[in-house]
């Protein structure tokens, strides 16, 4: 195929996609449109001595040959079940009850019906159906709440992550044939159409360029999911009513990187084969908000400007006040560096215990439910609330 013919075919393909998709972009929101804004210049720091937790519960996950988890890539808690995905080693989704008892797993490797080459994200629909996305097959696999295969949904795009809200699949960082279409889009499963909601000129689409959030959805409970574009001080909430600006941050030292700085980062990253060190090392600019979760009492999220120095901002709904705590303080007191989800009533995280760490060793000795934990065992899930 000649270069000219190839370019013509690509042009026709992109034109088709633009007609197929209804480009209803979100408005260009500013912090004035955001109902809840944290001013980084006027919030208190919570020291290790002030950091308290309530209703803390540690749940060791059952370990056996049938449910041995390689890496803990993502955890969700829905309807009194713990879902643990391993995207890298076993390439399986494990399901436990709230006492850590193993229920079943989905490990359907292959290219046939109900099978995936590998999956890179999953979510649970409100009816209990399990959606898993096979990136290489460009398809969703749908299973019922017992792990029985139901159907598949083919997609026209590659993307980084997704979440389900009613009959809508929200997708982040849509790409295809090397072209980036949107940072945020929604696919209507009933109407079979895709809308681009949030476009962005900034490249930096690599899913593994950074070790933090970067285009992820943060499932808080069954009612709300948060999404925060990279380099944006605005956090969006996604629920039954669609997408809206929900939380913002500001401060005299909060510097959003201008386009020329992002372009320079991009050039260095690409010239170094995807090495993100140039971006990570530049601590002058805000990078992203991640780990955004909500309970009935608090909202918390990680504000990242300098990698390796992560601040968790905590909003107390009763007092209307923001506080912040360093992730290392959470590790010292809780054993985990920060929340990785919410049940709606409590935050949760997972702990891969390190017997050589003094804080982990002390925790294992002080909690009766952890005294039988062994180094080869599965990780432990911890549920907790902040006591501010």
Number of C-alpha atoms within 10 A of each C-alpha: 5 6 8 9 10 11 11 10 12 13 12 12 12 15 12 11 15 15 9 13 17 13 16 12 14 14 9 7 11 12 16 9 15 17 10 17 18 19 14 18 11 10 14 13 16 17 13 15 8 11 16 16 15 12 10 14 15 20 19 22 25 19 18 11 6 11 21 16 23 16 17 18 16 19 24 22 23 20 13 11 17 22 21 23 27 20 18 14 11 16 22 21 27 21 26 20 19 17 15 18 17 19 15 16 18 19 15 17 15 11 13 9 12 17 18 23 15 22 25 20 22 24 24 23 20 15 10 14 18 24 23 24 27 21 20 13 16 17 19 22 22 23 20 16 14 14 17 13 18 13 13 17 12 12 15 12 17 21 26 22 22 24 25 22 22 15 14 20 19 23 27 26 28 21 17 12 10 7 10 20 21 21 25 25 24 23 19 15 13 8 9 10 13 24 20 23 20 20 17 13 11 14 15 22 17 14 15 14 16 16 10 16 21 26 24 23 24 25 27 26 19 19 14 16 21 25 27 27 23 22 20 16 24 26 24 19 22 22 16 11 8 11 17 18 21 18 22 22 19 16 11 8 11 17 16 18 15 10 11 9 14 16 16 12 20 21 15 17 19 12 10 12 8 15 16 20 14 14 21 18 11 15 13 13 19 21 27 22 28 27 24 29 27 27 18 13 16 22 19 23 24 24 23 21 23 17 17 10 11 19 22 24 25 24 21 18 13 9 9 9 12 21 19 20 21 19 18 18 19 20 16 15 17 22 24 23 19 25 24 21 25 28 21 20 16 25 24 24 22 24 20 16 22 12 13 8 10 11 16 21 14 12 17 19 13 11 12 11 13 15 11 11 18 13 10 9 17 22 23 20 21 20 23 20 19 17 13 15
